[in-house]
Amino acid sequence: MNKKSIEKTLATGEAHYWSRSRSEFWHKGATSGHIQKVKQIFYDCDADTILLKIEQIGEIACHTGVRSCFFNSVALPLRAMQ
């Protein structure tokens, strides 16, 4: 998100983003109907990361056609038991 998308999100209560890959501002769900209604916003201790807690309207949130963009896991190395 950039300043404009944060301001628009706060003003409307729905998620707005800045796309670095497309270099454009967008309202999540404007064309698909899969809107994200913002319930809470958190930021980290040094204010450089934002976490939105949302209500997903519609079944799809990710451009790949699934409910969440976070479906890839990282295999962590097993640690020797101490």
N, CA, C and O atoms as a CHARMM CRD file, in Angstrom:
* protein
*
  328
    1    1 MET  N      0.84100  -1.18000   0.00000 PROA 1      0.00000
    2    1 MET  CA     0.00000   0.00000   0.00000 PROA 1      0.00000
    3    1 MET  C      0.88700   1.24500   0.00000 PROA 1      0.00000
    4    1 MET  O      2.00500   1.24400   0.51700 PROA 1      0.00000
    5    2 ASN  N      0.35500   2.28900  -0.59100 PROA 2      0.00000
    6    2 ASN  CA     1.03200   3.57600  -0.51800 PROA 2      0.00000
    7    2 ASN  C      0.10800   4.53800   0.24800 PROA 2      0.00000
    8    2 ASN  O     -0.96900   4.14600   0.69800 PROA 2      0.00000
    9    3 LYS  N      0.53700   5.78800   0.38800 PROA 3      0.00000
   10    3 LYS  CA    -0.24100   6.75100   1.16900 PROA 3      0.00000
   11    3 LYS  C     -1.66800   6.89700   0.63700 PROA 3      0.00000
   12    3 LYS  O     -2.62300   6.90700   1.41400 PROA 3      0.00000
   13    4 LYS  N     -1.81100   7.01200  -0.68600 PROA 4      0.00000
   14    4 LYS  CA    -3.14100   7.18900  -1.28200 PROA 4      0.00000
   15    4 LYS  C     -4.03900   5.97900  -1.01300 PROA 4      0.00000
   16    4 LYS  O     -5.21400   6.14300  -0.68400 PROA 4      0.00000
   17    5 SER  N     -3.49800   4.77600  -1.15000 PROA 5      0.00000
   18    5 SER  CA    -4.32700   3.58800  -0.93000 PROA 5      0.00000
   19    5 SER  C     -4.71700   3.44000   0.54300 PROA 5      0.00000
   20    5 SER  O     -5.82300   2.99400   0.84700 PROA 5      0.00000
   21    6 ILE  N     -3.82500   3.80700   1.45000 PROA 6      0.00000
   22    6 ILE  CA    -4.16700   3.77200   2.88100 PROA 6      0.00000
   23    6 ILE  C     -5.26700   4.78400   3.18100 PROA 6      0.00000
   24    6 ILE  O     -6.22800   4.46900   3.88200 PROA 6      0.00000
   25    7 GLU  N     -5.12800   5.99700   2.65300 PROA 7      0.00000
   26    7 GLU  CA    -6.14700   7.03200   2.87700 PROA 7      0.00000
   27    7 GLU  C     -7.50600   6.59300   2.33400 PROA 7      0.00000
   28    7 GLU  O     -8.52600   6.78600   2.99500 PROA 7      0.00000
   29    8 LYS  N     -7.52800   6.00800   1.14500 PROA 8      0.00000
   30    8 LYS  CA    -8.78600   5.55500   0.53500 PROA 8      0.00000
   31    8 LYS  C     -9.38400   4.39100   1.33100 PROA 8      0.00000
   32    8 LYS  O    -10.60100   4.32000   1.50600 PROA 8      0.00000
   33    9 THR  N     -8.54200   3.49000   1.80900 PROA 9      0.00000
   34    9 THR  CA    -9.00100   2.37200   2.63800 PROA 9      0.00000
   35    9 THR  C     -9.65000   2.89300   3.91600 PROA 9      0.00000
   36    9 THR  O    -10.73000   2.44100   4.29600 PROA 9      0.00000
   37   10 LEU  N     -8.99400   3.84200   4.57700 PROA 10     0.00000
   38   10 LEU  CA    -9.54800   4.42300   5.80700 PROA 10     0.00000
   39   10 LEU  C    -10.85400   5.16900   5.54200 PROA 10     0.00000
   40   10 LEU  O    -11.77600   5.11000   6.35500 PROA 10     0.00000
   41   11 ALA  N    -10.93900   5.86300   4.42100 PROA 11     0.00000
   42   11 ALA  CA   -12.13300   6.64900   4.09200 PROA 11     0.00000
   43   11 ALA  C    -13.33800   5.78300   3.73400 PROA 11     0.00000
   44   11 ALA  O    -14.47300   6.13700   4.05200 PROA 11     0.00000
   45   12 THR  N    -13.09700   4.64900   3.07300 PROA 12     0.00000
   46   12 THR  CA   -14.20300   3.82700   2.56900 PROA 12     0.00000
   47   12 THR  C    -14.50000   2.58400   3.39600 PROA 12     0.00000
   48   12 THR  O    -15.61300   2.05800   3.35100 PROA 12     0.00000
   49   13 GLY  N    -13.50000   2.10600   4.15800 PROA 13     0.00000
   50   13 GLY  CA   -13.67900   0.86300   4.90800 PROA 13     0.00000
   51   13 GLY  C    -13.49600  -0.38000   4.05200 PROA 13     0.00000
   52   13 GLY  O    -13.75300  -1.49400   4.51000 PROA 13     0.00000
   53   14 GLU  N    -13.05500  -0.19900   2.81200 PROA 14     0.00000
   54   14 GLU  CA   -12.76700  -1.31700   1.91200 PROA 14     0.00000
   55   14 GLU  C    -11.32700  -1.19200   1.43300 PROA 14     0.00000
   56   14 GLU  O    -10.80600  -0.08500   1.29500 PROA 14     0.00000
   57   15 ALA  N    -10.68000  -2.34000   1.17800 PROA 15     0.00000
   58   15 ALA  CA    -9.26300  -2.35000   0.83400 PROA 15     0.00000
   59   15 ALA  C     -8.99200  -1.75800  -0.54400 PROA 15     0.00000
   60   15 ALA  O     -9.63900  -2.10700  -1.53100 PROA 15     0.00000
   61   16 HSD  N     -8.03100  -0.86300  -0.58100 PROA 16     0.00000
   62   16 HSD  CA    -7.50700  -0.26300  -1.80500 PROA 16     0.00000
   63   16 HSD  C     -5.99800  -0.47400  -1.79000 PROA 16     0.00000
   64   16 HSD  O     -5.36900  -0.41000  -0.73400 PROA 16     0.00000
   65   17 TYR  N     -5.42400  -0.72200  -2.94800 PROA 17     0.00000
   66   17 TYR  CA    -4.00100  -1.05000  -3.02800 PROA 17     0.00000
   67   17 TYR  C     -3.31800  -0.27600  -4.14200 PROA 17     0.00000
   68   17 TYR  O     -3.96200   0.24900  -5.05100 PROA 17     0.00000
   69   18 TRP  N     -1.98800  -0.22200  -4.04500 PROA 18     0.00000
   70   18 TRP  CA    -1.14300   0.26700  -5.13200 PROA 18     0.00000
   71   18 TRP  C     -0.43200  -0.94400  -5.70800 PROA 18     0.00000
   72   18 TRP  O      0.24700  -1.66700  -4.97900 PROA 18     0.00000
   73   19 SER  N     -0.57500  -1.17200  -6.97900 PROA 19     0.00000
   74   19 SER  CA     0.08300  -2.28800  -7.65200 PROA 19     0.00000
   75   19 SER  C      1.41500  -1.81000  -8.21400 PROA 19     0.00000
   76   19 SER  O      1.45500  -0.98800  -9.13000 PROA 19     0.00000
   77   20 ARG  N      2.49800  -2.32900  -7.66100 PROA 20     0.00000
   78   20 ARG  CA     3.82200  -1.97300  -8.18200 PROA 20     0.00000
   79   20 ARG  C      4.02900  -2.56300  -9.56800 PROA 20     0.00000
   80   20 ARG  O      4.64700  -1.93100 -10.42500 PROA 20     0.00000
   81   21 SER  N      3.51800  -3.77000  -9.79800 PROA 21     0.00000
   82   21 SER  CA     3.74000  -4.41600 -11.10200 PROA 21     0.00000
   83   21 SER  C      2.97700  -3.71500 -12.23200 PROA 21     0.00000
   84   21 SER  O      3.46000  -3.66100 -13.36300 PROA 21     0.00000
   85   22 ARG  N      1.80500  -3.18800 -11.93400 PROA 22     0.00000
   86   22 ARG  CA     1.00400  -2.50200 -12.96400 PROA 22     0.00000
   87   22 ARG  C      1.11700  -0.98300 -12.87800 PROA 22     0.00000
   88   22 ARG  O      0.63700  -0.26400 -13.75400 PROA 22     0.00000
   89   23 SER  N      1.75600  -0.50500 -11.81300 PROA 23     0.00000
   90   23 SER  CA     1.87700   0.94200 -11.56200 PROA 23     0.00000
   91   23 SER  C      0.52200   1.62600 -11.59100 PROA 23     0.00000
   92   23 SER  O      0.33200   2.64600 -12.25400 PROA 23     0.00000
   93   24 GLU  N     -0.43500   1.02700 -10.84000 PROA 24     0.00000
   94   24 GLU  CA    -1.75900   1.64300 -10.76700 PROA 24     0.00000
   95   24 GLU  C     -2.42300   1.36200  -9.41900 PROA 24     0.00000
   96   24 GLU  O     -2.12500   0.37900  -8.74200 PROA 24     0.00000
   97   25 PHE  N     -3.32100   2.25500  -9.06500 PROA 25     0.00000
   98   25 PHE  CA    -4.12000   2.18700  -7.85600 PROA 25     0.00000
   99   25 PHE  C     -5.34300   1.32300  -8.15100 PROA 25     0.00000
  100   25 PHE  O     -5.91100   1.42400  -9.23900 PROA 25     0.00000
  101   26 TRP  N     -5.76600   0.47100  -7.20500 PROA 26     0.00000
  102   26 TRP  CA    -6.95900  -0.34800  -7.45300 PROA 26     0.00000
  103   26 TRP  C     -7.74200  -0.63700  -6.17100 PROA 26     0.00000
  104   26 TRP  O     -7.18200  -0.74000  -5.08000 PROA 26     0.00000
  105   27 HSD  N     -9.04100  -0.76000  -6.34500 PROA 27     0.00000
  106   27 HSD  CA    -9.98700  -1.09900  -5.28200 PROA 27     0.00000
  107   27 HSD  C    -10.25900  -2.59300  -5.38300 PROA 27     0.00000
  108   27 HSD  O    -10.80500  -3.05800  -6.38400 PROA 27     0.00000
  109   28 LYS  N     -9.88300  -3.34800  -4.35400 PROA 28     0.00000
  110   28 LYS  CA   -10.06000  -4.80100  -4.37400 PROA 28     0.00000
  111   28 LYS  C    -11.53400  -5.13700  -4.55800 PROA 28     0.00000
  112   28 LYS  O    -12.37200  -4.74900  -3.74400 PROA 28     0.00000
  113   29 GLY  N    -11.84500  -5.85500  -5.62100 PROA 29     0.00000
  114   29 GLY  CA   -13.21300  -6.27600  -5.89500 PROA 29     0.00000
  115   29 GLY  C    -13.99900  -5.35300  -6.79200 PROA 29     0.00000
  116   29 GLY  O    -15.16200  -5.63200  -7.08200 PROA 29     0.00000
  117   30 ALA  N    -13.40600  -4.26100  -7.24500 PROA 30     0.00000
  118   30 ALA  CA   -14.14500  -3.30800  -8.09000 PROA 30     0.00000
  119   30 ALA  C    -14.67900  -3.96200  -9.35400 PROA 30     0.00000
  120   30 ALA  O    -15.78300  -3.63900  -9.79400 PROA 30     0.00000
  121   31 THR  N    -13.92000  -4.87100  -9.94400 PROA 31     0.00000
  122   31 THR  CA   -14.40400  -5.54400 -11.15600 PROA 31     0.00000
  123   31 THR  C    -14.92000  -6.94700 -10.87400 PROA 31     0.00000
  124   31 THR  O    -15.82200  -7.42000 -11.56600 PROA 31     0.00000
  125   32 SER  N    -14.36300  -7.62300  -9.86700 PROA 32     0.00000
  126   32 SER  CA   -14.74100  -9.01500  -9.59200 PROA 32     0.00000
  127   32 SER  C    -15.90000  -9.15400  -8.60800 PROA 32     0.00000
  128   32 SER  O    -16.59500 -10.17000  -8.60100 PROA 32     0.00000
  129   33 GLY  N    -16.10600  -8.12800  -7.77600 PROA 33     0.00000
  130   33 GLY  CA   -17.10100  -8.22600  -6.71700 PROA 33     0.00000
  131   33 GLY  C    -16.57000  -8.87900  -5.45400 PROA 33     0.00000
  132   33 GLY  O    -17.29500  -8.98100  -4.46400 PROA 33     0.00000
  133   34 HSD  N    -15.32200  -9.32300  -5.46500 PROA 34     0.00000
  134   34 HSD  CA   -14.70200  -9.96900  -4.29900 PROA 34     0.00000
  135   34 HSD  C    -14.03100  -8.90400  -3.42400 PROA 34     0.00000
  136   34 HSD  O    -12.80700  -8.77600  -3.39600 PROA 34     0.00000
  137   35 ILE  N    -14.85900  -8.15900  -2.72500 PROA 35     0.00000
  138   35 ILE  CA   -14.43100  -6.99800  -1.93800 PROA 35     0.00000
  139   35 ILE  C    -13.86400  -7.43200  -0.59100 PROA 35     0.00000
  140   35 ILE  O    -14.25700  -8.45600  -0.03200 PROA 35     0.00000
  141   36 GLN  N    -12.93000  -6.62600  -0.08300 PROA 36     0.00000
  142   36 GLN  CA   -12.38600  -6.85300   1.25400 PROA 36     0.00000
  143   36 GLN  C    -12.83700  -5.71500   2.16200 PROA 36     0.00000
  144   36 GLN  O    -12.36300  -4.58600   2.03800 PROA 36     0.00000
  145   37 LYS  N    -13.75900  -6.02200   3.07900 PROA 37     0.00000
  146   37 LYS  CA   -14.22600  -5.03200   4.05000 PROA 37     0.00000
  147   37 LYS  C    -13.26500  -5.05900   5.23500 PROA 37     0.00000
  148   37 LYS  O    -13.07900  -6.09900   5.86600 PROA 37     0.00000
  149   38 VAL  N    -12.66300  -3.92200   5.53100 PROA 38     0.00000
  150   38 VAL  CA   -11.63500  -3.83400   6.56100 PROA 38     0.00000
  151   38 VAL  C    -12.29000  -3.79500   7.94700 PROA 38     0.00000
  152   38 VAL  O    -13.14800  -2.95800   8.22800 PROA 38     0.00000
  153   39 LYS  N    -11.85900  -4.72300   8.79400 PROA 39     0.00000
  154   39 LYS  CA   -12.36300  -4.80600  10.16700 PROA 39     0.00000
  155   39 LYS  C    -11.38600  -4.19300  11.16000 PROA 39     0.00000
  156   39 LYS  O    -11.80000  -3.54000  12.11800 PROA 39     0.00000
  157   40 GLN  N    -10.07800  -4.40200  10.93600 PROA 40     0.00000
  158   40 GLN  CA    -9.05000  -3.84100  11.80800 PROA 40     0.00000
  159   40 GLN  C     -7.79200  -3.60600  10.97700 PROA 40     0.00000
  160   40 GLN  O     -7.53800  -4.29700   9.99100 PROA 40     0.00000
  161   41 ILE  N     -7.01000  -2.60900  11.40400 PROA 41     0.00000
  162   41 ILE  CA    -5.71800  -2.34700  10.78800 PROA 41     0.00000
  163   41 ILE  C     -4.68000  -2.29600  11.89900 PROA 41     0.00000
  164   41 ILE  O     -4.87000  -1.62300  12.91200 PROA 41     0.00000
  165   42 PHE  N     -3.58500  -3.01100  11.69900 PROA 42     0.00000
  166   42 PHE  CA    -2.47000  -3.02300  12.63700 PROA 42     0.00000
  167   42 PHE  C     -1.21000  -2.60200  11.88800 PROA 42     0.00000
  168   42 PHE  O     -1.09700  -2.80300  10.67900 PROA 42     0.00000
  169   43 TYR  N     -0.27700  -2.02200  12.61100 PROA 43     0.00000
  170   43 TYR  CA     1.04900  -1.77300  12.03500 PROA 43     0.00000
  171   43 TYR  C      2.09800  -2.23700  13.02400 PROA 43     0.00000
  172   43 TYR  O      1.84300  -2.31200  14.22600 PROA 43     0.00000
  173   44 ASP  N      3.28800  -2.55200  12.50900 PROA 44     0.00000
  174   44 ASP  CA     4.33300  -3.11400  13.36500 PROA 44     0.00000
  175   44 ASP  C      5.05400  -2.02200  14.15600 PROA 44     0.00000
  176   44 ASP  O      4.76900  -0.83400  14.01100 PROA 44     0.00000
  177   45 CYS  N      6.00600  -2.46300  15.00600 PROA 45     0.00000
  178   45 CYS  CA     6.66400  -1.57400  15.96200 PROA 45     0.00000
  179   45 CYS  C      7.41400  -0.40600  15.32400 PROA 45     0.00000
  180   45 CYS  O      7.52500   0.65300  15.94300 PROA 45     0.00000
  181   46 ASP  N      7.92800  -0.56600  14.11600 PROA 46     0.00000
  182   46 ASP  CA     8.61100   0.55500  13.47700 PROA 46     0.00000
  183   46 ASP  C      7.79800   1.15400  12.32000 PROA 46     0.00000
  184   46 ASP  O      8.31900   1.91700  11.50700 PROA 46     0.00000
  185   47 ALA  N      6.52200   0.79300  12.26800 PROA 47     0.00000
  186   47 ALA  CA     5.54900   1.39600  11.34800 PROA 47     0.00000
  187   47 ALA  C      5.93400   1.27500   9.87100 PROA 47     0.00000
  188   47 ALA  O      5.71800   2.20300   9.09100 PROA 47     0.00000
  189   48 ASP  N      6.51200   0.11200   9.48900 PROA 48     0.00000
  190   48 ASP  CA     6.80900  -0.08400   8.07600 PROA 48     0.00000
  191   48 ASP  C      6.08200  -1.28100   7.46800 PROA 48     0.00000
  192   48 ASP  O      6.33600  -1.65300   6.32300 PROA 48     0.00000
  193   49 THR  N      5.17800  -1.88100   8.24200 PROA 49     0.00000
  194   49 THR  CA     4.36800  -2.99100   7.74900 PROA 49     0.00000
  195   49 THR  C      2.94000  -2.82500   8.24600 PROA 49     0.00000
  196   49 THR  O      2.71800  -2.46900   9.40400 PROA 49     0.00000
  197   50 ILE  N      1.96500  -3.08400   7.36500 PROA 50     0.00000
  198   50 ILE  CA     0.54300  -2.97100   7.71400 PROA 50     0.00000
  199   50 ILE  C     -0.10300  -4.34300   7.58300 PROA 50     0.00000
  200   50 ILE  O      0.16400  -5.08300   6.63600 PROA 50     0.00000
  201   51 LEU  N     -0.95400  -4.66900   8.54900 PROA 51     0.00000
  202   51 LEU  CA    -1.74600  -5.89500   8.50200 PROA 51     0.00000
  203   51 LEU  C     -3.21300  -5.50400   8.51700 PROA 51     0.00000
  204   51 LEU  O     -3.67100  -4.82900   9.43900 PROA 51     0.00000
  205   52 LEU  N     -3.95200  -5.92800   7.49500 PROA 52     0.00000
  206   52 LEU  CA    -5.39200  -5.68900   7.45800 PROA 52     0.00000
  207   52 LEU  C     -6.10400  -6.95800   7.86900 PROA 52     0.00000
  208   52 LEU  O     -5.80900  -8.03100   7.34200 PROA 52     0.00000
  209   53 LYS  N     -7.03400  -6.85800   8.79700 PROA 53     0.00000
  210   53 LYS  CA    -7.94600  -7.95700   9.09000 PROA 53     0.00000
  211   53 LYS  C     -9.24100  -7.58400   8.39200 PROA 53     0.00000
  212   53 LYS  O     -9.81200  -6.51800   8.62300 PROA 53     0.00000
  213   54 ILE  N     -9.69000  -8.49000   7.53200 PROA 54     0.00000
  214   54 ILE  CA   -10.80500  -8.15400   6.64300 PROA 54     0.00000
  215   54 ILE  C    -11.90000  -9.21500   6.68200 PROA 54     0.00000
  216   54 ILE  O    -11.69600 -10.33900   7.14000 PROA 54     0.00000
  217   55 GLU  N    -13.05900  -8.81800   6.18700 PROA 55     0.00000
  218   55 GLU  CA   -14.12800  -9.76600   5.87100 PROA 55     0.00000
  219   55 GLU  C    -14.09800  -9.89300   4.35700 PROA 55     0.00000
  220   55 GLU  O    -14.31400  -8.91400   3.64200 PROA 55     0.00000
  221   56 GLN  N    -13.83300 -11.09400   3.87100 PROA 56     0.00000
  222   56 GLN  CA   -13.77500 -11.32700   2.42800 PROA 56     0.00000
  223   56 GLN  C    -15.18300 -11.52300   1.89200 PROA 56     0.00000
  224   56 GLN  O    -15.87600 -12.45900   2.29200 PROA 56     0.00000
  225   57 ILE  N    -15.61000 -10.65200   0.99500 PROA 57     0.00000
  226   57 ILE  CA   -16.90400 -10.77600   0.34000 PROA 57     0.00000
  227   57 ILE  C    -16.65300 -11.48500  -0.98900 PROA 57     0.00000
  228   57 ILE  O    -15.88900 -10.99500  -1.82000 PROA 57     0.00000
  229   58 GLY  N    -17.28700 -12.62000  -1.18700 PROA 58     0.00000
  230   58 GLY  CA   -17.01200 -13.44100  -2.36300 PROA 58     0.00000
  231   58 GLY  C    -16.01200 -14.52100  -1.99100 PROA 58     0.00000
  232   58 GLY  O    -15.38900 -14.46300  -0.93200 PROA 58     0.00000
  233   59 GLU  N    -15.86600 -15.47600  -2.83800 PROA 59     0.00000
  234   59 GLU  CA   -15.04900 -16.64900  -2.53700 PROA 59     0.00000
  235   59 GLU  C    -13.58100 -16.50500  -2.89200 PROA 59     0.00000
  236   59 GLU  O    -12.76400 -17.30600  -2.43800 PROA 59     0.00000
  237   60 ILE  N    -13.22400 -15.52200  -3.68000 PROA 60     0.00000
  238   60 ILE  CA   -11.86000 -15.43400  -4.20500 PROA 60     0.00000
  239   60 ILE  C    -11.19400 -14.13500  -3.75700 PROA 60     0.00000
  240   60 ILE  O    -11.76700 -13.05200  -3.87200 PROA 60     0.00000
  241   61 ALA  N     -9.96600 -14.26800  -3.24100 PROA 61     0.00000
  242   61 ALA  CA    -9.18000 -13.08000  -2.89500 PROA 61     0.00000
  243   61 ALA  C     -7.93500 -12.96500  -3.76500 PROA 61     0.00000
  244   61 ALA  O     -7.41900 -11.86500  -3.96500 PROA 61     0.00000
  245   62 CYS  N     -7.45600 -14.07300  -4.27800 PROA 62     0.00000
  246   62 CYS  CA    -6.19700 -14.11200  -5.02400 PROA 62     0.00000
  247   62 CYS  C     -6.44600 -14.14100  -6.53900 PROA 62     0.00000
  248   62 CYS  O     -7.42200 -14.73300  -7.00100 PROA 62     0.00000
  249   63 HSD  N     -5.57000 -13.50600  -7.29600 PROA 63     0.00000
  250   63 HSD  CA    -5.70800 -13.50800  -8.76400 PROA 63     0.00000
  251   63 HSD  C     -5.54600 -14.90600  -9.35900 PROA 63     0.00000
  252   63 HSD  O     -5.86000 -15.11700 -10.53000 PROA 63     0.00000
  253   64 THR  N     -5.05300 -15.87600  -8.55400 PROA 64     0.00000
  254   64 THR  CA    -4.92200 -17.26100  -9.03800 PROA 64     0.00000
  255   64 THR  C     -6.23600 -18.03000  -8.93700 PROA 64     0.00000
  256   64 THR  O     -6.33300 -19.16700  -9.40000 PROA 64     0.00000
  257   65 GLY  N     -7.26400 -17.39400  -8.31900 PROA 65     0.00000
  258   65 GLY  CA    -8.57500 -18.02800  -8.22600 PROA 65     0.00000
  259   65 GLY  C     -8.84800 -18.75400  -6.92400 PROA 65     0.00000
  260   65 GLY  O     -9.83400 -19.48300  -6.82300 PROA 65     0.00000
  261   66 VAL  N     -7.99300 -18.57100  -5.91900 PROA 66     0.00000
  262   66 VAL  CA    -8.20100 -19.20800  -4.61400 PROA 66     0.00000
  263   66 VAL  C     -8.57100 -18.17200  -3.56000 PROA 66     0.00000
  264   66 VAL  O     -8.46800 -16.96800  -3.79500 PROA 66     0.00000
  265   67 ARG  N     -9.00200 -18.65200  -2.40100 PROA 67     0.00000
  266   67 ARG  CA    -9.50700 -17.77600  -1.34100 PROA 67     0.00000
  267   67 ARG  C     -8.45100 -16.86400  -0.73700 PROA 67     0.00000
  268   67 ARG  O     -8.76400 -15.74300  -0.33600 PROA 67     0.00000
  269   68 SER  N     -7.20500 -17.32400  -0.66500 PROA 68     0.00000
  270   68 SER  CA    -6.13900 -16.53200  -0.06700 PROA 68     0.00000
  271   68 SER  C     -4.88200 -16.61600  -0.93000 PROA 68     0.00000
  272   68 SER  O     -4.63300 -17.63800  -1.56800 PROA 68     0.00000
  273   69 CYS  N     -4.10500 -15.56000  -0.94800 PROA 69     0.00000
  274   69 CYS  CA    -2.82600 -15.57000  -1.66100 PROA 69     0.00000
  275   69 CYS  C     -1.75800 -16.33500  -0.87900 PROA 69     0.00000
  276   69 CYS  O     -0.70200 -16.64600  -1.42900 PROA 69     0.00000
  277   70 PHE  N     -2.00900 -16.63700   0.37200 PROA 70     0.00000
  278   70 PHE  CA    -1.02000 -17.27600   1.23900 PROA 70     0.00000
  279   70 PHE  C     -1.27100 -18.77400   1.32400 PROA 70     0.00000
  280   70 PHE  O     -1.78800 -19.27800   2.32100 PROA 70     0.00000
  281   71 PHE  N     -0.89400 -19.47900   0.25700 PROA 71     0.00000
  282   71 PHE  CA    -1.07100 -20.93300   0.22800 PROA 71     0.00000
  283   71 PHE  C      0.23500 -21.67500  -0.03500 PROA 71     0.00000
  284   71 PHE  O      0.24500 -22.90400  -0.09200 PROA 71     0.00000
  285   72 ASN  N      1.32500 -20.95000  -0.19300 PROA 72     0.00000
  286   72 ASN  CA     2.63700 -21.57200  -0.39100 PROA 72     0.00000
  287   72 ASN  C      3.36900 -21.63200   0.94500 PROA 72     0.00000
  288   72 ASN  O      3.50300 -20.62100   1.63400 PROA 72     0.00000
  289   73 SER  N      3.83800 -22.81900   1.30600 PROA 73     0.00000
  290   73 SER  CA     4.56600 -22.94500   2.56900 PROA 73     0.00000
  291   73 SER  C      6.05000 -23.12400   2.29900 PROA 73     0.00000
  292   73 SER  O      6.46400 -23.52400   1.21100 PROA 73     0.00000
  293   74 VAL  N      6.82400 -22.81900   3.30400 PROA 74     0.00000
  294   74 VAL  CA     8.27300 -22.95500   3.23600 PROA 74     0.00000
  295   74 VAL  C      8.66700 -24.13300   4.11900 PROA 74     0.00000
  296   74 VAL  O      8.29100 -24.18900   5.28900 PROA 74     0.00000
  297   75 ALA  N      9.42100 -25.06800   3.56300 PROA 75     0.00000
  298   75 ALA  CA     9.88600 -26.20700   4.35000 PROA 75     0.00000
  299   75 ALA  C     11.04400 -25.74900   5.22100 PROA 75     0.00000
  300   75 ALA  O     12.06800 -25.28600   4.71800 PROA 75     0.00000
  301   76 LEU  N     10.87700 -25.88000   6.51200 PROA 76     0.00000
  302   76 LEU  CA    11.91400 -25.47400   7.45500 PROA 76     0.00000
  303   76 LEU  C     12.81000 -26.66800   7.76300 PROA 76     0.00000
  304   76 LEU  O     12.31900 -27.79500   7.82800 PROA 76     0.00000
  305   77 PRO  N     14.09800 -26.45600   7.95300 PROA 77     0.00000
  306   77 PRO  CA    14.97700 -27.58100   8.28900 PROA 77     0.00000
  307   77 PRO  C     14.63700 -28.10900   9.68900 PROA 77     0.00000
  308   77 PRO  O     14.30800 -27.34000  10.59200 PROA 77     0.00000
  309   78 LEU  N     14.72400 -29.43200   9.84900 PROA 78     0.00000
  310   78 LEU  CA    14.49800 -30.01700  11.15800 PROA 78     0.00000
  311   78 LEU  C     15.69800 -29.70000  12.04600 PROA 78     0.00000
  312   78 LEU  O     16.84300 -29.76500  11.59900 PROA 78     0.00000
  313   79 ARG  N     15.43700 -29.36700  13.27100 PROA 79     0.00000
  314   79 ARG  CA    16.49900 -29.02200  14.21700 PROA 79     0.00000
  315   79 ARG  C     16.71700 -30.21600  15.15000 PROA 79     0.00000
  316   79 ARG  O     15.76500 -30.89300  15.53700 PROA 79     0.00000
  317   80 ALA  N     17.94700 -30.45900  15.49500 PROA 80     0.00000
  318   80 ALA  CA    18.26600 -31.55100  16.43500 PROA 80     0.00000
  319   80 ALA  C     17.63400 -31.22900  17.77500 PROA 80     0.00000
  320   80 ALA  O     17.68000 -30.08600  18.22900 PROA 80     0.00000
  321   81 MET  N     17.05200 -32.21900  18.40100 PROA 81     0.00000
  322   81 MET  CA    16.44000 -32.02100  19.71200 PROA 81     0.00000
  323   81 MET  C     17.53500 -31.83100  20.74500 PROA 81     0.00000
  324   81 MET  O     18.54400 -32.53600  20.71800 PROA 81     0.00000
  325   82 GLN  N     17.34800 -30.89600  21.64500 PROA 82     0.00000
  326   82 GLN  CA    18.35300 -30.60000  22.67600 PROA 82     0.00000
  327   82 GLN  C     18.00200 -31.26600  23.97400 PROA 82     0.00000
  328   82 GLN  O     18.73300 -31.12900  24.95600 PROA 82     0.00000
